[in-house]
């Protein structure tokens, strides 16, 4: 069950305008029954304006009336007709300035240990450009002498799940990469 919008304000409205028990209100608002009782006594959030869950479409008046007659019943939230939010796509994420110098190291590690990855996959994982990947690959990067192949997960540039999925999608095996992460994480 999802938490209602503004649960304490919803609890205030339900206390003031319905004959529901504290347990029923607490269950619907996902609060502790003692907290609902304290709200009713005015000990918690005195003067808080109630929020009408019926007007907001969180519960129907019929559902409140059904549960008012029997304390063993629980309020069932109304089904929303609104479309579900679309999950954010996995794209390049913001990388702090301090970690940007680690990108060529992560690119070198991926080129060495996951050669099946395409440049576009590496760019998406690390949040870099294909041009930078090409320069690291052909050793024409301006900082080539200082680049050391380091695991991108340990550098914090991507997470292990995204890396494994990219390797599997490219047709590779994730066992060798996971073994290297375990070995590196055991180092002091």
C-alpha positions as CSV (number, residue, x, y, z in Angstrom):
1,X,0.0,0.0,0.0
2,X,1.2,3.5,-0.8
3,X,1.4,6.2,1.9
4,X,-1.3,8.8,1.4
5,X,-0.2,12.3,0.5
6,X,0.5,14.3,3.7
7,X,-0.3,11.4,6.1
8,X,-0.5,13.4,9.3
9,X,-2.8,16.1,7.8
10,X,-4.9,13.2,6.4
11,X,-5.1,11.7,9.8
12,X,-6.2,15.0,11.3
13,X,-9.0,15.2,8.7
14,X,-10.1,11.6,9.3
15,X,-10.1,12.1,13.1
16,X,-12.2,15.3,12.8
17,X,-14.6,14.1,10.1
18,X,-15.2,10.4,10.5
19,X,-16.0,7.8,13.1
20,X,-13.0,5.6,12.2
21,X,-10.9,4.1,15.0
22,X,-7.4,5.2,15.7
23,X,-6.2,1.8,14.5
24,X,-8.0,2.2,11.1
25,X,-6.7,5.7,10.6
26,X,-3.1,4.6,11.6
27,X,-3.3,1.7,9.2
28,X,-4.5,3.9,6.3
29,X,-2.0,6.8,7.0
30,X,0.8,4.4,7.9
31,X,1.3,6.0,11.3
32,X,1.5,4.4,14.8
33,X,-1.8,4.2,16.6
34,X,-0.3,6.1,19.5
35,X,0.7,8.9,17.2
36,X,-2.8,9.1,15.8
37,X,-4.1,9.3,19.4
38,X,-1.6,12.0,20.2
39,X,-2.8,13.9,17.1
40,X,-6.4,13.6,18.3
41,X,-5.4,14.8,21.8
42,X,-3.7,17.8,20.3
43,X,-0.3,16.8,21.7
44,X,1.3,16.4,18.2
45,X,1.1,19.1,15.6
46,X,-1.5,21.3,17.3
47,X,-3.4,23.5,14.9
48,X,-2.5,21.4,11.8
49,X,-5.0,21.9,9.0
50,X,-6.6,18.6,7.9
51,X,-6.2,17.3,4.4
52,X,-9.4,15.8,2.8
53,X,-8.5,12.4,1.2
54,X,-11.9,12.1,-0.3
55,X,-11.6,15.4,-2.3
56,X,-8.1,14.4,-3.3
57,X,-9.2,11.0,-4.6
58,X,-7.2,8.9,-2.1
59,X,-10.2,7.2,-0.7
60,X,-14.0,7.2,-1.4
61,X,-16.8,8.3,0.9
62,X,-18.4,4.9,0.5
63,X,-15.1,3.2,1.8
64,X,-15.1,5.5,4.8
65,X,-18.7,4.7,5.6
66,X,-18.1,0.9,5.1
67,X,-15.2,1.0,7.6
68,X,-17.0,3.2,10.1
69,X,-19.5,0.5,10.9
70,X,-16.9,-2.3,11.7
71,X,-13.6,-1.6,13.4
72,X,-12.0,-4.8,12.1
73,X,-12.2,-3.5,8.5
74,X,-9.4,-1.5,7.0
75,X,-9.6,1.4,4.5
76,X,-8.7,0.5,1.0
77,X,-7.2,3.3,-1.1
78,X,-9.0,4.4,-4.2
79,X,-7.4,3.3,-7.5
80,X,-5.7,6.2,-9.3
81,X,-6.6,6.9,-12.9
82,X,-3.4,9.0,-13.3
83,X,-0.6,7.5,-15.4
84,X,2.3,6.1,-13.6
85,X,5.5,8.2,-13.6
86,X,8.1,7.0,-16.1
87,X,11.3,5.8,-14.6
88,X,14.3,8.0,-15.4
89,X,16.5,6.4,-18.0
90,X,20.0,5.3,-17.1
91,X,22.2,7.9,-18.7
92,X,25.3,9.7,-17.8
93,X,25.2,11.0,-14.3
94,X,26.9,14.0,-12.8
95,X,30.4,13.2,-11.8
96,X,32.1,15.5,-9.3
97,X,35.2,17.5,-10.5
98,X,37.4,15.4,-8.2
99,X,36.4,12.2,-9.8
100,X,36.6,13.4,-13.4
101,X,40.3,12.7,-13.6
102,X,39.5,9.0,-12.8
103,X,37.5,8.5,-16.0
104,X,40.5,7.7,-18.2
105,X,41.6,5.1,-15.6
106,X,38.2,3.5,-15.7
107,X,38.1,3.6,-19.5
108,X,41.5,1.8,-19.6
109,X,40.3,-0.9,-17.2
110,X,37.2,-1.5,-19.3
111,X,39.2,-1.7,-22.6
112,X,41.5,-4.2,-21.0
113,X,39.1,-6.4,-19.0
114,X,35.9,-6.0,-21.0
115,X,37.0,-5.7,-24.6
116,X,33.6,-6.8,-25.8
117,X,32.0,-3.5,-24.7
118,X,31.3,-1.0,-27.5
119,X,32.5,2.6,-27.1
120,X,28.9,3.7,-26.8
121,X,28.4,1.3,-23.8
122,X,31.6,2.6,-22.1
123,X,30.5,6.2,-22.7
124,X,27.1,5.5,-21.1
125,X,28.6,3.6,-18.1
126,X,31.4,6.1,-17.3
127,X,29.7,9.3,-18.6
128,X,32.4,10.3,-21.0
129,X,32.7,10.8,-24.8
130,X,33.6,8.4,-27.6
131,X,36.5,10.8,-28.5
132,X,38.0,10.3,-25.0
133,X,37.6,6.6,-25.2
134,X,39.3,6.6,-28.6
135,X,42.2,8.6,-27.3
136,X,42.7,6.3,-24.3
137,X,42.5,3.3,-26.7
138,X,45.1,4.5,-29.1
139,X,47.2,6.1,-26.4
140,X,46.9,9.7,-27.7
141,X,45.3,11.0,-24.6
142,X,47.0,14.1,-23.1
143,X,47.7,12.3,-19.8
144,X,48.6,8.8,-21.2
145,X,51.7,8.4,-19.1
146,X,49.7,8.7,-15.8
147,X,46.7,6.5,-16.8
148,X,46.4,3.3,-14.7
149,X,43.7,0.8,-15.4
150,X,41.4,0.9,-12.3
151,X,38.0,-0.6,-11.8
152,X,35.2,1.9,-12.5
153,X,33.0,0.5,-9.6
154,X,35.8,1.1,-7.1
155,X,36.3,4.6,-8.5
156,X,32.6,5.3,-8.0
157,X,31.9,6.1,-11.6
158,X,29.3,3.4,-12.1
159,X,27.7,0.6,-10.1
160,X,28.4,-3.1,-10.4
161,X,24.9,-4.0,-11.5
162,X,25.1,-1.6,-14.5
163,X,28.5,-2.8,-15.4
164,X,27.4,-6.5,-15.3
165,X,24.4,-5.8,-17.4
166,X,26.5,-3.9,-20.0
167,X,29.0,-6.8,-20.2
168,X,26.2,-9.4,-20.5
169,X,24.5,-7.3,-23.2
170,X,27.8,-7.2,-25.1
171,X,28.0,-11.0,-24.9
172,X,30.8,-11.3,-22.2
173,X,31.2,-13.0,-18.9
174,X,31.0,-11.2,-15.6
175,X,32.8,-13.8,-13.5
176,X,36.3,-12.4,-14.1
177,X,35.2,-8.8,-13.4
178,X,33.5,-9.9,-10.1
179,X,36.6,-11.8,-9.1
180,X,38.8,-8.7,-9.6
181,X,36.4,-6.6,-7.6
182,X,36.5,-9.0,-4.7
183,X,40.3,-9.2,-4.9
184,X,40.6,-5.4,-5.0
185,X,38.1,-4.9,-2.1
186,X,40.2,-7.2,0.1
187,X,43.3,-4.9,-0.2
188,X,43.9,-2.5,2.6
